[in-house]
Amino acid sequence: MKALTNCQILDGSSWITNHAVLMDDGIISAICPEQEIPDNVEIEDLNGQVLAPGFIDCQVNGGGGVLLNDQQNLKALKTVASAHRKFGTTGLLPTLISDSWDKMAAMADAIEAAIEQKVPGILGVHFEGPYLNTDRKGVHDAAWIREFENRFIPLTQNRNLGVVLVTLAPELVPTDVIKQLKDSGIRVSAGHTNASYEETREALSAGLTGFTHLFNAMPPLLSREPGVIGAALEDQNSFCGIIVDGHHVHPTSLNAAIAAKGSEKMMLVTDAMSCVGTDETHFRLGDTLVTVRDGACRTDDGTLAGSNLDMAMAVRNSTSMLDLPLTTSLNMASHNPARFLGLDDQRGQIAVGKAADLIALDTELTVQKSWIAGIE
């Protein structure tokens, strides 16, 4: 058993001081006044730092020099998870953007192996495509974008892949298929889409629960055509991922969306590429050269290609660019994604009985330490 002391503990929307968090066998066993720490417990003094739940990132394309569209194997997953852990991400969905069926199958096999071996941080898998709208493809290769394949559901069934998330264009996937995905335990998010408001509402009724990088790769909200963004902001049950890097979406647009939907349904995502955690200035996505400059990843024609964002930076940006309270920013990086993934009974908060997935942040909100299942 170990006790973390002398820290500011995030307790939902408030802070607890003069208390200790006790970790035992991978879970939080107690939160108690420091003077009530049991005898013979190892004590770690955090010197007044913030103790927060570990971040959960639902959209990670790569990191540490690895792009998952290039490498779908256990070593690659370990590298990506380790790269993001340095920035406070203690849980993530490795993400494969639109690609061949063979790579999708290889990704599923790698995820299954990672979960079987309990690779720290791997919570499941995110297939961002290939069932998208080519009109909103962004940097996705149009050659791989295709109609929904009935073999997708069997790819994920009868095996331990953790949480499975698929991003699709709801106007191109029948609502009965969306319902079938939901009934199969797959989480469905709308993205890279031209869906109308009405089409999006139908998808929400069928089982859609998320929106991938809100505002990006979807039509704008107009006065007489609210579209997918209008439906997303109106709906009270779904969650929206947002990329807060100062490049993907203007801060005013993000603040308007948060005010409309409520911060409790917003979650920070990185859409991170291989450059995160490295000094890379260039990388390739398929045959496309991507340049990393001024904190953004862009192709030669200026198209954004994922991001160079990490979750700690997303939290810092949310407090500085969006002027959100730190508690709100931290919850958008931990508790909200845990709720979206259906994992909030296990993680995403500092609470007794939940996983001891924790991070310590200094006054600059830089990650100093992390614990996954109580292990530093």
C-alpha positions in Angstrom: 0.0 0.0 0.0 1.1 3.5 -0.8 -0.1 6.9 0.3 0.2 10.1 -1.8 0.3 13.1 0.5 0.8 16.9 0.5 -1.2 17.4 -2.7 -4.2 19.2 -4.1 -6.7 16.4 -4.9 -9.3 16.9 -7.6 -12.6 15.8 -6.2 -15.1 16.2 -9.0 -15.4 20.0 -9.3 -13.5 20.9 -6.1 -10.2 20.4 -4.4 -9.3 18.5 -1.2 -6.2 19.4 0.8 -4.6 17.9 3.8 -5.7 14.5 2.7 -3.9 11.4 1.3 -4.8 9.1 -1.5 -4.1 5.4 -0.6 -3.4 3.0 -3.4 -3.5 -0.8 -2.9 -3.4 -3.6 -5.5 -4.0 -1.2 -8.4 -7.0 0.6 -7.0 -7.7 3.6 -4.8 -8.4 2.0 -1.4 -9.0 5.2 0.6 -9.0 9.0 0.7 -8.3 10.1 4.2 -7.0 12.9 6.4 -3.2 12.8 6.4 -3.1 12.2 10.1 -5.2 9.1 9.7 -2.8 7.3 7.3 -2.4 3.7 8.7 0.9 2.7 10.1 3.5 0.8 7.9 2.2 2.5 4.7 4.8 3.9 2.2 4.3 7.7 2.0 5.2 9.8 -1.0 5.2 13.6 -0.6 4.0 15.4 -3.7 5.2 18.8 -2.5 1.9 20.6 -3.0 1.3 19.4 -6.6 -2.1 18.8 -8.2 -3.2 15.2 -8.1 -5.7 14.5 -10.8 -7.2 11.5 -12.6 -5.1 10.2 -15.5 -6.1 11.5 -18.9 -8.1 9.4 -21.3 -7.6 10.1 -25.0 -10.1 8.6 -27.4 -8.2 9.5 -30.6 -4.5 8.7 -30.8 -3.1 8.0 -34.3 0.5 7.8 -33.1 3.3 9.1 -31.0 6.9 8.5 -30.1 7.8 8.3 -33.8 5.2 5.6 -34.6 2.2 6.1 -36.8 -0.3 3.3 -36.3 -1.3 3.3 -40.0 2.3 2.2 -40.7 2.7 -0.3 -37.8 0.0 -2.4 -36.3 1.8 -4.6 -33.8 2.4 -4.9 -30.1 5.7 -3.0 -30.1 4.1 -0.1 -31.9 1.2 0.1 -29.4 3.7 0.0 -26.4 5.7 2.8 -28.0 2.6 5.0 -28.6 1.2 4.4 -25.1 4.5 5.1 -23.5 5.0 8.3 -25.5 1.6 9.7 -24.4 2.0 8.6 -20.8 4.7 11.2 -20.3 2.0 13.8 -21.0 -0.5 12.3 -18.5 -2.4 10.0 -20.7 -3.0 6.8 -18.6 -5.7 5.4 -20.9 -6.1 5.7 -24.7 -7.8 4.3 -27.8 -5.1 3.7 -30.4 -6.6 4.9 -33.7 -6.4 3.6 -37.2 -7.6 6.1 -39.9 -9.1 4.8 -43.1 -7.0 2.1 -44.6 -7.1 -1.5 -46.0 -9.0 -4.3 -44.5 -5.7 -6.2 -43.8 -4.5 -3.3 -41.7 -7.8 -3.1 -39.8 -7.5 -6.8 -39.0 -3.9 -6.4 -38.0 -4.8 -3.6 -35.7 -7.5 -5.7 -34.0 -5.0 -8.5 -33.5 -2.5 -6.1 -32.0 -5.0 -4.6 -29.7 -6.1 -8.1 -28.5 -2.5 -9.0 -27.8 -1.9 -5.7 -25.9 -5.0 -6.2 -23.7 -4.1 -9.8 -23.0 -0.6 -8.7 -22.0 -2.1 -5.8 -20.0 0.0 -3.2 -21.8 -0.4 -0.1 -19.6 -2.8 2.5 -21.0 -4.4 0.4 -23.8 -8.2 0.6 -23.3 -9.4 -0.5 -26.7 -9.4 0.6 -30.3 -10.8 3.4 -32.5 -11.4 2.8 -36.2 -11.7 6.3 -37.6 -13.2 5.3 -40.9 -13.1 3.9 -43.5 -16.9 4.3 -43.7 -16.7 8.1 -44.3 -17.8 10.7 -46.8 -15.1 11.5 -49.3 -16.4 15.1 -49.5 -15.2 15.5 -45.9 -12.2 13.2 -46.0 -9.7 15.7 -44.7 -6.3 14.0 -44.9 -7.8 10.5 -45.2 -6.9 8.7 -48.4 -10.1 8.6 -50.6 -8.8 5.3 -52.1 -9.6 3.6 -48.8 -12.9 5.2 -48.0 -15.7 2.7 -48.8 -19.2 1.5 -48.1 -19.9 -0.2 -44.8 -18.6 -3.8 -44.8 -20.8 -6.4 -43.0 -17.6 -8.2 -41.9 -16.7 -5.2 -39.6 -18.8 -6.4 -36.7 -17.5 -10.0 -36.7 -14.0 -8.5 -36.7 -14.6 -7.1 -33.2 -16.7 -9.9 -31.7 -15.8 -12.9 -29.5 -12.4 -11.4 -28.6 -11.1 -9.0 -26.0 -10.6 -5.7 -27.7 -11.6 -3.5 -24.8 -13.7 -0.6 -25.9 -14.3 -0.5 -29.7 -15.2 2.9 -31.2 -15.9 3.5 -34.9 -16.2 6.9 -36.6 -18.5 6.9 -39.6 -20.6 9.2 -41.8 -24.2 8.5 -40.6 -25.6 9.7 -43.9 -23.8 6.8 -45.7 -24.4 4.0 -43.1 -28.0 2.8 -42.7 -29.6 3.4 -39.3 -30.3 -0.3 -38.9 -26.5 -0.9 -39.2 -25.8 1.8 -36.6 -28.3 0.1 -34.3 -26.6 -3.3 -35.0 -23.2 -1.8 -34.2 -24.6 -0.3 -30.9 -26.3 -3.6 -30.0 -23.0 -5.4 -30.7 -21.3 -3.2 -28.0 -19.5 -1.0 -30.5 -19.5 2.7 -29.8 -20.5 4.9 -32.8 -19.3 8.4 -33.5 -20.1 10.7 -36.4 -17.2 12.3 -38.2 -15.9 13.1 -41.7 -19.5 13.6 -42.6 -21.9 15.8 -44.6 -24.9 14.5 -42.6 -27.9 16.8 -42.4 -29.6 17.7 -39.1 -32.4 15.1 -39.8 -29.9 12.4 -40.7 -27.9 13.0 -37.6 -31.0 12.9 -35.4 -32.0 9.5 -37.0 -28.5 8.2 -36.2 -28.7 9.4 -32.6 -32.0 7.6 -32.2 -30.3 4.4 -33.7 -27.4 4.5 -31.3 -24.9 7.2 -32.2 -23.3 8.5 -29.0 -20.4 10.6 -30.1 -19.0 13.3 -32.5 -15.4 13.0 -33.6 -13.4 16.3 -33.6 -16.5 18.6 -33.5 -16.4 21.3 -36.3 -13.6 19.6 -38.2 -14.5 17.5 -41.4 -18.2 18.4 -41.1 -20.4 21.2 -42.6 -20.8 24.4 -40.7 -23.8 25.3 -38.6 -26.1 27.6 -40.6 -29.2 29.5 -39.7 -31.5 27.3 -41.8 -29.3 24.2 -42.0 -28.1 23.3 -38.5 -26.5 20.1 -39.8 -24.5 17.7 -37.8 -23.1 20.4 -35.5 -26.5 21.7 -34.6 -27.7 18.2 -33.9 -24.6 17.5 -31.8 -25.0 20.6 -29.7 -28.7 20.1 -29.2 -28.5 16.5 -28.1 -28.2 16.0 -24.3 -26.9 12.5 -24.3 -24.0 12.3 -26.7 -20.4 13.5 -26.3 -18.3 15.7 -28.5 -14.5 15.4 -28.9 -12.7 18.7 -29.4 -9.1 19.4 -30.4 -7.9 22.5 -28.4 -4.7 23.3 -30.2 -5.4 26.8 -31.6 -5.3 25.4 -35.1 -8.3 23.1 -35.6 -11.0 25.3 -34.2 -11.1 29.0 -33.1 -11.4 29.4 -29.3 -14.6 31.4 -29.7 -16.3 28.6 -31.6 -15.2 26.1 -28.9 -16.5 28.3 -26.1 -19.9 28.7 -27.9 -20.2 25.0 -28.3 -19.3 24.3 -24.7 -21.8 27.0 -23.6 -24.5 25.4 -25.8 -23.9 21.7 -24.9 -22.3 21.9 -21.5 -18.8 21.1 -20.5 -19.8 17.8 -19.0 -20.5 16.4 -22.5 -17.2 17.7 -24.0 -14.0 15.7 -24.0 -10.5 16.7 -25.0 -8.9 14.6 -27.7 -5.5 15.0 -29.3 -5.8 13.4 -32.8 -2.1 12.9 -32.2 0.3 11.8 -34.9 3.7 10.2 -34.7 5.5 13.5 -34.0 4.1 13.8 -30.4 6.9 13.2 -28.0 9.6 13.6 -30.6 11.5 16.3 -32.5 10.1 15.2 -35.8 9.5 18.0 -38.3 8.2 15.8 -41.1 6.5 12.4 -41.4 4.5 10.6 -44.1 0.9 9.5 -44.0 0.8 7.0 -46.8 2.3 8.8 -49.7 1.5 12.3 -48.3 4.3 14.3 -46.7 3.2 16.1 -43.5 5.2 19.0 -42.1 5.2 19.9 -38.4 5.5 23.6 -37.9 4.3 26.1 -35.3 2.5 23.3 -33.4 0.4 22.1 -36.4 0.7 19.2 -38.8 -0.1 20.1 -42.4 0.2 18.7 -45.9 1.8 20.8 -48.6 -1.6 22.2 -49.6 -2.3 23.3 -46.0 -4.6 20.5 -44.9 -4.4 19.7 -41.3 -3.2 16.1 -40.8 -3.9 15.2 -37.2 -2.1 17.2 -34.6 1.1 17.6 -32.6 -1.0 17.9 -29.4 -0.7 16.0 -26.2 -3.3 15.9 -23.5 -1.4 18.0 -20.9 -1.1 20.7 -23.6 -4.8 20.3 -24.4 -5.6 20.9 -20.7 -3.3 23.9 -20.5 -4.8 25.4 -23.7 -8.3 24.9 -22.3 -7.5 27.0 -19.3 -5.5 29.7 -21.2 -7.3 29.9 -24.6 -10.8 29.0 -23.4 -10.4 30.5 -19.9 -12.0 27.4 -18.4 -11.6 26.5 -14.7 -8.9 24.0 -14.2 -11.4 21.6 -12.7 -13.4 21.7 -15.9 -10.4 21.2 -18.2 -9.2 18.2 -16.1 -12.7 16.6 -16.2 -12.9 17.1 -19.9 -9.6 15.1 -20.1 -10.5 12.3 -17.7 -14.0 11.9 -16.3 -15.9 12.8 -19.5 -14.1 10.5 -21.8 -14.4 7.7 -19.2 -18.2 8.3 -19.3 -18.3 8.3 -23.1 -16.5 5.0 -23.2 -18.6 3.4 -20.4 -15.6 3.1 -18.1 -16.6 5.6 -15.5 -17.3 2.9 -12.9 -13.6 1.9 -13.2 -11.6 5.1 -13.9 -11.7 8.8 -14.7 -12.1 10.1 -11.1 -10.2 9.9 -7.8 -12.6 7.8 -5.9 -12.4 4.8 -3.7 -12.7 1.5 -5.7 -11.6 3.1 -9.0 -8.3 2.3 -10.8 -5.3 4.1 -9.3 -4.6 5.9 -12.7 -3.3 9.2 -11.5 -1.1 12.1 -12.5 0.8 14.8 -10.6 1.0 18.2 -12.1 3.1 21.2 -11.1 2.0 24.8 -11.1 2.7 25.1 -14.9 0.4 22.0 -15.4 3.3 20.0 -16.6 3.1 16.3 -15.8 5.6 15.3 -13.2 4.5 11.7 -12.4 2.0 9.2 -13.4 0.6 6.0 -12.0 -1.3 3.3 -13.9 -3.0 0.8 -11.7 -0.9 2.2 -8.9 2.4 1.6 -10.6 4.6 4.7 -11.3 
